[in-house]
C-alpha cells in the first residue's frame, strides 16, 4: 500500500507535491497537538484544584469547569497552537524554518505573517524550549565549571509604552556602550557546564558579579558534594561555601588551562556564535534566547533530530506569554540602578555616564 501511495504521489506535478507535503506536515502537527485524555489535576489558568466535567468542545475533546475562576478549559488550553489564530500548517512551517536557522524576515515570508507576528511566534517557541530544558545536575561526584560573562545592556523596546523611563539615549542593539570596565551598563550573566554535558545560562544582575548575583545564578541548583571550578572572583567563595560544595577550585581566568576552565570557556564561545546573528538582544528578552541556546546544547547531545524534538514539544507545549503582558513586562534589575525612576538626587549618574551627557540630562 505504501509503495502504491508513493508511486501515485511521485506522478503529481511539482506544485501539487509541495501542497501534499505541506498538508501532511500540518496533519501530523495537528495530531501531535491533541493532548491525551485524562482528568486534569488543576486549572491551567488559576491553578485551582476543584474542577468538574462540562461536556465536550467542537473537536470532540472533553471540557472541564473550574470552580475557582468559573472558566471552562480543555486539554489543549494554554497550548501554543490553541492560543493562536494561525493554523497548524503555519506553525509547522515556522518550526521547520526555525530549526533551519532562518531569520525573522525569512520566517515571516515563509509563513505569510508580518514581522511582529514572526517575532512573537519565536518568543513563544523559546518559552516552550525553556519549559523542556533538563535540570542542571550538580550533585555529589559531579565536576562543574562556572564563569560570568558581561554583555552590553540593551534597553530595546517601545519607550513610549515603557512604564520606567531611562536616563539616556538608546544604544542601538547594545553596541553604543563607550564606558570602560564593568559598569552598570553591563549585564551580568552566569554560565555553567558540568562533565555530564549539562549547561546553565542565567541573567543574574547588572555590573560586576557580587554575592547576590552568584546566589541568583546558582539558585535551584544545589551543588552540595560537587567539585566546582571558577575564576578567582571572591564573590564565589561565600555562596559556594554555604552550598557545601566538596571542593571549590579557583583559577586565574587568563592563565587557566583546558582542564581548569576549558569547558565553560568553550561554552562562552558557542554562546557568542549563537547570539551573533541576532545583532544584539534586548536584556529584557535575553533569558528566552539563553533558554534557546541551552535547548540547542541539549539537542546536540540527543540522538533525535532537532526537528523531531521541537515539533512535538511545540505541538504539546504550553506557554503563559501574552503579548500585552510582554509590553508591560518590567526591565530586569531596573531597580538596582535607577529605582525604576529618573531623579537626579537619587541616581549617581556620574558613575554611569560621561559628564557631558549627565549635564544634558539633568
C-alpha angles and dihedrals in degrees: 000000000000092000092051092049091049092048092052092046092052090055092060121100117263095257092051090048090055091048091049092051091048091049092049091048091051092048091052092048092049091049090052091052092060102099117213116265118254144125109285117230096211142006110270091219107046102009094236113158098212107089129153133195116265113181127273136298126238091273092057096253121134121260130206135202121224113220089201103058097012094232128126125233141175135212090273097050112126090018120134097244093041094055093049131080090213119101123245091256091062093048091047091052091047094051091048092049092047091053089050089055100246117165124243095265092049091050091048091053093044094051097035096240133123123264094256092052090049090053092047091051090052091051092051092049089050089052090055090048089053092054092051098052117123115238119265106251113218108152138119113328094018125120116211137177123208128187136161129238129197117210119180115270112252120195096187117161143082104314093190090064096040115112093209119054118214124224098230144056115270118271108224104245089333094295097116099076110125101164110108125230131020100318128159087272087078126080117224113227123181119209128186138177132181136204090259091065098253118138134199126198120175137165103233108172146298131300125356115001112259132178092279092052092050091049090050091049096053096037111134092014106095105198095190110152095008128122107238125191122197139157120272095274107135093216090080096059102075099038093048091044091053088049089057099233116186092234136356113206116194122198137176105255093220095051100033115127130226094267093047107050100348097112095052092043089055089048090054090051093051090046092054091050090049095050096041097083091056090064094220129344124221111253088230091059097034095099090061092051090047088053088052090052092049089049089053089051089050092048091049090065095046125094090220122088118257091243091048089055100041101043097061091039092056092041092053099025127108131214135185095203115127121182095229091050090050091055091056096039109128119243112256118260091358092142092056091075114011103020088231090289138073115238120152092213093052102042125062097220092172089070091055111035143028117277092244092058093043091055090051092051098043 
